[in-house]
């Protein structure tokens, strides 16, 4: 059980969406900063009972990046 929790925690941090930086235009230079900020926003807003690494995290990261003007190609 302990290893499952550790794997889930690590998987939440490892998700890296596929983004077309050329299509993101001038926003491309801010991609890494935006990705880190989106992850932090989601982490801060997460309820205590939500398991890190659930598919909702991926969808939320994608939505956050799209909202910041990035062209996200990966799906949740």
Phi, psi and omega per residue, in radians:
X1 nan -0.717 -3.114
X2 -1.075 -0.669 -3.125
X3 -1.214 -0.558 3.099
X4 -1.140 -0.771 3.123
X5 -1.099 -0.757 3.121
X6 -1.096 -0.761 3.131
X7 -1.094 -0.705 3.121
X8 -1.155 -0.692 3.120
X9 -1.131 -0.726 3.136
X10 -1.209 -0.605 -3.119
X11 -1.200 -0.511 3.123
X12 -1.149 -0.629 -3.129
X13 -1.423 -0.369 -3.020
X14 -1.528 -0.230 -3.114
X15 -1.149 2.155 3.100
X16 -2.240 1.903 -3.091
X17 -1.128 2.665 3.066
X18 -1.497 2.059 -3.071
X19 -2.188 2.335 3.061
X20 -1.504 1.679 -3.050
X21 -1.165 -0.524 3.113
X22 -1.158 -0.712 3.117
X23 -1.268 -0.328 3.120
X24 -1.319 -0.174 3.076
X25 1.093 -2.359 -3.108
X26 -1.150 -0.264 3.134
X27 -1.332 -0.277 -3.053
X28 -1.009 -0.620 -3.108
X29 -1.193 -0.290 3.142
X30 -1.798 0.150 -3.042
X31 -0.994 -0.916 -3.078
X32 -1.085 -0.738 3.101
X33 -1.083 -0.800 -3.133
X34 -1.114 -0.708 3.115
X35 -1.062 -0.802 3.125
X36 -1.116 -0.730 3.134
X37 -1.166 -0.703 3.105
X38 -1.084 -0.773 3.098
X39 -1.043 -0.729 -3.125
X40 -1.177 -0.716 3.107
X41 -1.051 -0.785 -3.141
X42 -1.144 -0.742 3.120
X43 -1.067 -0.759 -3.124
X44 -1.191 -0.514 -3.081
X45 -1.616 -0.118 -3.089
X46 -1.204 2.408 3.045
X47 -1.296 2.751 -3.074
X48 -1.135 -0.398 -3.065
X49 -1.670 -0.017 3.117
X50 -1.446 2.304 -3.122
X51 -1.428 2.160 3.091
X52 -1.028 2.471 3.127
X53 1.658 -0.051 3.083
X54 -1.136 2.703 -3.131
X55 -0.947 -0.495 3.136
X56 -1.024 -0.578 3.113
X57 -1.066 -0.758 -3.131
X58 -1.124 -0.768 3.136
X59 -1.110 -0.676 -3.135
X60 -1.200 -0.695 3.093
X61 -1.091 -0.821 3.132
X62 -1.029 -0.806 -3.117
X63 -1.104 -0.707 3.128
X64 -1.106 -0.784 -3.140
X65 -1.164 -0.698 3.093
X66 -1.094 -0.699 3.106
X67 -1.114 -0.404 3.112
X68 -1.652 0.140 3.021
X69 1.631 0.245 3.130
X70 -1.629 2.608 3.122
X71 -1.616 1.664 -3.081
X72 -1.563 2.174 -3.108
X73 -1.713 -0.449 -3.104
X74 -1.348 2.702 3.129
X75 -1.919 2.728 3.128
X76 -1.337 nan nan
